[in-house]
Amino acid sequence: MKGIEKYDNLSEVIPKLLPVLREAIQSEFLEIKEINRECEKFIATCERFPDLKNARYVIFSQHIKKNEHKNELFAFIDAEGNVLRHITGREMELYGLLGSCSNLHVSEEFEEHRRHCSGDECRH
């Protein structure tokens, strides 16, 4: 879906996000999820990695095979988009920590295109 942005408000909601990360999210090469900051797993994670206390989102690849998660790299960012820390799948798992980004709006153009494509046709 070259040229079609997934989220029409990504730049406004997360203004300091690095352009390379923004483009990767918009093209669905990378995924962004909101951190459930109230869950015990996040609280325990902050004890282990104190610099994550201001983390709001995590950016990762949804295309990594399950048996390769240990080699994955997660980018934890704050509400503005500043990268706080990178953590590998070897150091932690994201399961039970994330939810959808309720403040990001999927564009109508993206939704319309998605309805009319199938399989790898939607991938870049």
Secondary structure, 3 states (H helix, E strand, C coil): CCCCCCECCHHHHCCCCCHHHHHHHHCCCCEEEEECCCCHHHHHHHHHCHHHCCCCEEEECCCCCHHHHHHCEEEEECCCCCEEEEEECCCCCCCCCEECCCCCCECHHHHHHHHCCCHHHHCC
